[in-house]
């Protein structure tokens, strides 16, 4: 008799059989809500997401070097104007074409949505806007007419207790001579 024939029934009962198939998640997750081809599973049945207003503009900054990347990623960075220094940034519209580009280079850039906490700037305010690194676009308001500022300067010069250069020089000299 052959030894393999005798051990065959033992081998099939003692060795577990591994299966590498996928779960049928259709039956595992039943209560999903479908939104444009994406199935969403809320934690509770009555959960409602807060309304989200998407940003109109993105601040895009390159965080990885261009060297060593494929030509198509370099071309996208050049089209966006991010082929210079790593600290440079650009402002991009939130449209599907730009989002597709940014998705292709997402590992090379940092994308921050631009918010306007004090309202969007007008055509007159464009020269007085500041874009911070966290995406806040601030509008610096005009300080007022020149006459008001001149009057404030005159009032400051006429104050007897103001710190002028002579007083500061004397105080600094005394502190130098006697620091303790």
Secondary structure, DSSP 8 states (H G I E B T S, - for coil): --HHHHHHHHHHHHS---------HHHHS---EEETTEEE--SSTT---------SEEEEEE-S-STTS-HHHHHHHHHHT-SS-TT-EEEEE--HHHHHHHHHTTTTEEEEE-B-TT----TTTGGGEEE-TTSBEEE------HHHHHHHHHHHHT-TT---HHHHHHHHHHHHH---
